[in-house]
Amino acid sequence: MGRAITAYEQQITRLEERKVELSESIKKCGRPLRDFDGTFRTAFEFLGNPQKLWHSKRLEERRLVLKMAFADRLPYVRNEGFRTAPIALPFRVLQQLEDPNCKMARPGGESSNSLFETLADWEEQLKHLDIDFDALESGTGDGGKCDLEGPTP
């Protein structure tokens, strides 16, 4: 009989703890975890000038630039070589803004595109590397000047 009472008391304690967790979860429901600026600052720094990160000497960062700039891997066709990969969504959006016929939609509801999801993903990938874009730009970090013409013969 004593074991049954102890088991019930333990179950009641677990359920009360779960109730507290759920009530805290409900309080946070509908609120963003972080503000827009905090969420997308690094992603927008990359989007503003991906060349800063490309000039890094770290291979991991250069691969990340390719991964984020293109929506898919570079396609390769036998006997023809590499083909053009589709551009990632944020760059396509910027490209659309150059079109004089492009106009902003009136805000009326939630966005149905994945732009913010892509930017949030970029933010997580860039934060993981702990990149200092200011240092890359000034040349004091791992980044340096890029020789766009390639090696000299």
Secondary structure by P-SEA (a helix, b strand, c coil): caaaaaaaaaaaaaaaaaaaaaaaaaaaccccccccccccaaaaaaaaccccccccccaaaaaaaaaaacccccccccccccccccccaaaaaaaaaacccccccccccccccaaaaaaaaaaaaaaaacccaaaaaaccccccccccccccc
